[in-house]
Amino acid sequence: MDAYCVKCKGKKEIKDPQKVKMKNGRSAMKGRCPDCGTGLYRILATS
């Protein structure tokens, strides 16, 4: 799964992805950027 890294300014593959549930009930993927280590977060589609 890819997410946008604001530090690297590009899409990166999420390292150590974890599926989390936000307060509003939607699902998201959370992990780290493989290059700089910044936290990445991607909201998943509601289907």
C-alpha positions as CSV (number, residue, x, y, z in Angstrom):
1,M,0.0,0.0,0.0
2,D,1.3,3.4,-0.9
3,A,0.9,6.7,0.9
4,Y,2.2,10.3,0.3
5,C,5.2,11.3,2.3
6,V,5.3,15.0,3.0
7,K,9.0,15.0,3.8
8,C,10.1,13.1,0.7
9,K,7.4,14.8,-1.4
10,G,6.3,11.5,-3.1
11,K,4.4,8.3,-2.9
12,K,6.2,5.6,-0.8
13,E,5.4,2.0,0.2
14,I,4.3,1.9,3.8
15,K,6.8,0.2,6.1
16,D,5.3,-1.9,9.0
17,P,1.6,-1.2,8.0
18,Q,-1.1,-1.5,10.6
19,K,-4.8,-1.3,10.0
20,V,-6.4,1.1,12.5
21,K,-10.0,2.4,13.0
22,M,-10.4,6.2,13.4
23,K,-12.8,7.8,15.9
24,N,-15.5,8.3,13.2
25,G,-15.5,4.6,12.4
26,R,-13.5,4.6,9.1
27,S,-10.5,2.4,8.5
28,A,-7.0,3.6,7.7
29,M,-3.5,2.3,7.2
30,K,-0.7,3.6,9.5
31,G,3.0,3.1,9.1
32,R,6.4,4.6,8.4
33,C,8.3,5.9,5.3
34,P,11.0,3.5,4.4
35,D,13.4,6.3,3.5
36,C,13.1,9.0,6.1
37,G,11.0,7.3,8.9
38,T,8.2,9.9,8.9
39,G,4.8,8.6,9.9
40,L,2.5,7.8,7.0
41,Y,-1.3,7.6,7.1
42,R,-3.8,6.6,4.4
43,I,-7.6,6.6,4.8
44,L,-9.1,3.5,3.1
45,A,-12.2,3.5,1.0
46,T,-15.6,2.8,2.6
47,S,-17.0,-0.3,0.9
